[in-house]
Amino acid sequence: FRSLGIISGYPIGAKLIAEMDTKGPKDFFLSAANNPSPMFVLILVGQTTLNLGGERYLFMATLILCSLLSAFLGNLFLPNSKMLPVEQNQASSEPLLKEIDNILLTSFLTITKIGGYVILFSIFSEFMTVFFANYPTLQVLLAGSLELTSGIFLLQGAAFSIGKKIILASILTGFGGLCALAQTKSVTLGTGLSIRYYLVRKLLCGLLAGLFSAIYLAFL
């Protein structure tokens, strides 16, 4: 489940962790495994936006490290969520076609909610693009903090140095954006997982990623 969460991207990692039947620290796993997908990080951010070449794998490894580190630090200083029992799948007496209908309906609702959040936060992000057009750094940070992909596209066309682009991309990708936060909340409702603790960990992840990138660039 945790490995699938890491490779699946938002909010599939959160959904898998929420449904995981374990006595382990789910807050840790939620923060560590619920991240942008490797395809997003390596292709859109690392290759298309930053043109990092082979170093995009180092970029991704840094994000994973920061995700694990922020989750660990969160476990040290934040209380654990009061988890609710995970419902166990019981053998159903309903016909097979009815079961398939239920699965399709649940999947459709989840996809619709995710798409709805992306559209909503993309609109908010566009407002940031207009309101802060004269402040490109703030424009990218605010737009990306609302909807990650919108911020990355802005960063791609910004007239920044490559070093500044890497630091900003690290911060935004490490945090994930409020759109991903809302998606995570929607798939963890009723589990007891705290979205506030998750937000603190993700903010810390973004700051750590930006800091590590700045330190790496300083020694190049």
N, C-alpha and C positions, 0 to 999 in steps of 0.2 A: 504493500500500500504506500509506504513512504517513498520508495523508488518510483512508483508510478506517479505519485504526486509531483515529484521533482521534474519529471519529463513531460507531464501533461499540461502544465501551465494553469493560470487562474481560470475559474475557481475550482477546477477538478481536484487539485491537491487538497483543498479545504474540505470538499465533499467526501473524499476518500478517508481523510483523517477523522472527520465527524462520525463516519459510519464504522470506524475501526473499533473492534471490541478488545480493548486492552486496558490494563490498570496503569500503564505508563503515563508520563506527563504529556497530555494531548496538546497543551498550550505550546510546548516545545516543538512537537511535531508539526503543528499547524503553521508556526512561523518558519520552521526550517524547510518544509516541503511545499508550501504554497507560494510559488514563485512564477515569474514569467517563463514560458517554455524555452528550452534550448534553441529551437528554431527561431524564435523571436530574438533572443539575445545574440545568437551567432550570425544570423542572416541580416535581419533588419537593422539591429544596433551595431554589431561588430563589423559587418562587411559593408552594408549599404550606407550607413550613416557615418561611421568612423573610418572605414577603409583600413582596418587593422591588419588584414592578412592573417597570418598564423597567430598573431598575438591576440586575436579575438578569443581563442581558447583560454588564454591567461585571464582575459577580461571576465569570461564566464566563471572560471575557477575562483576568481576574487569575489564575485557576487555570491557564489555558493558558500564560500568561507565566511563572508560577512553575515549571511543568513543564519548559518549555524552558530556563529559567535554571538550574534544578537539574541538568538533564541536561548542560548546558554546563559547569557547575562540576565536576560529576562527571568529565567528560572531562579536565579540567585536573588534578585531584588524585587520581584513581583510575586504576589500570591497566586496560587493555582486556582483556576476556575472550578466552581462547584459543578461537577459533571452530573448530568442526568443519565439514567440507565439507557443503554442502547437497545432499541427494540430488536429482538431476535426474529429472524424470518421463520414463520410457522408454515407448515404444510397447508396449502390452500385447497379447499374443496371446490373452488370455482373452476369452470371450464377453461381449457387452455387458451382459447381465443379471448376470453374475458381477461385473463392474466396478461396476454400480449397487449390488449387494449389499454390496460392500466399502466404497463411499462411505457408504452408509446405516449400516453397522455402525460405521465410524469416527466419524460424526456422532453416533450414539446414545451411544457410549462417552464422547465429549467432553461432551455435554450432561449425561449421568449423573454424570460426575465433578464438573462445575461445580455441579450441584444438590446433590450430596453434600457438597461443601465448604460451600455456603451453609447447609445444614441443620446441619452439625456446628458451624460457628462461630456460628450463631445460638443454639445451645444454650449454648455458652460465654459468649456475650454476655448471655444471660438470667441466668446465674449472677452476672455482674458487676452486673446490675440489682438482684438480690436482696441480694448481699453489701454493696453500697455505697449502699443506699437512703437512708442518712442523709447522704451526701456527693454531692449531685446533679451537681456539676461533674465530679468524678472518675468518677462513674457514667457520664456521657455520654462522657467521653474514653475510658475503658476499653472500654465496650461498642462504641463506634464504631471503636476501633482494632482490635477483633476482627472485627466485621462491620459495614460502613459503614451499610447501610440501617437496621439495628437502632439504631445510635447516632443517626441522623438522626430516626427516629421518636421516640426519647426526647427529643431536643432540641426537637422540635415541641411537646411537651406540658410542657416545663420552664418554671418561673416565672422566667426570666432576662430581663434587658433585651434589647432588639433588638440593641444593640451587641455584647453578650457572645455572643448566638446567632450573629451573623455571624462573629465571630472563631473560635468553636468549630467552626462549619460549615466555615469555610475550612481550618482545620487538619485536620479529619477527611477532608474531600473531597480535599484536596491529597495526603494520605498514602494514602488508599484502603482501608486496613485489611489485617489479616493474612489474611483470607479471600481477597481479591483477590491477595495475594502467593502464597498456596498455589495458586490457579487459574493464575497466571502460571507458576509453577514446573512445574505439570503439563503445560502446553502447550509448554514450552521444553526439556523433558528431551532430552538427547542432542544439543543444539545447541552446547553450550559456553558459553552465556550465563550469567553469574554472577548468581545470585539475591541474593547478599550485596551486590554493588555496586548492584543495582537497589533493594534495601531502603534503602541509604544515601541514594540519590538521592530516593526517595519520602519518606523522613523529612525530608530537607532541603526538599522541595517543600511539605510540610505546614507546616513552620516558617516558610518564606518567605510562604506564603499567609496565615497568621495574622498575621505581622508587617505585611505590606502592608495587610491589612484594618484592623489597629489604627491604622496611620498615616493611612489614608484617613478613618477615623472621627474621629480626633483633629482633623482640619482641617475637619470639617463644621460 
